[in-house]
Amino acid sequence: MEPPIAELSSISATLDEITKRVGALALQAADQGAEELAGDLFSIERALGGAGRRMAKLVSSGHKR
């Protein structure tokens, strides 16, 4: 199956944007002293970052495995 590179690229860009937004919320929560919320959001940010890197790798390689 040929990978749908355009769609994967779009998803990759969306993941990057969501990761940035979650990171900004985490920083805001930390600044406001909501440490538990900030910790959860930073954890989510890391997971999204990993997913984004994996998706970007698929896009850049054209999924040639």
N, C-alpha and C positions, 0 to 999 in steps of 0.2 A: 504494500500500500504506500502510495506517495504521501508524505506528510503535508498537511495543509499549512504551509509555511506562513502565508499571510495571516491566517487565523491565529496560529501559534505566536506570531510576532505581536499581534494585537493583544492577546492575553498576557504576554510578557510585559508589554508596556502598562497594561492595567495593573498587573501585580506590583510593578515598580511604584506606580502612583499610590496604590493602597498602602504599600509598605511605608512610604514617606508620610502619608496621612496618619497612620497608626503610630509611627515614631513621634510625630509632632504632638499627638494626643498624650503619648507616654511622657514626654518632656513636660507638657503642661500639667499633667497629673502630679509629677514629681515636684514641680515648682510650687504646687498648691498643697503639698504635704500628704497627698493621697498615695502613700507608698505601696499599699497592696495593689491598688488599681494600676499604678505605674509599673510595678513588677510584672503584672499579668500582660499589660500592653507591650512592654519590652520583650517578653517571651513570644508573644504573637508576632511582633515585628521581626524577630530572629527567624521564626518559622517561615514567615512570608518571604523574607530575604533569601532563605535557602531554596524555597520553591521558585522564586524569581530567577535565581542563578541557574537552577536546573533547566528551567524553561528557556532561558536565553541560550544555554548550551545547545539545546535541541534545535533552536532556530538557527544558530550560527553554523552548526554542523550539517544542517539539512536532514538530521536524524539518519545519518549514514552508518548504521550498525549492521 
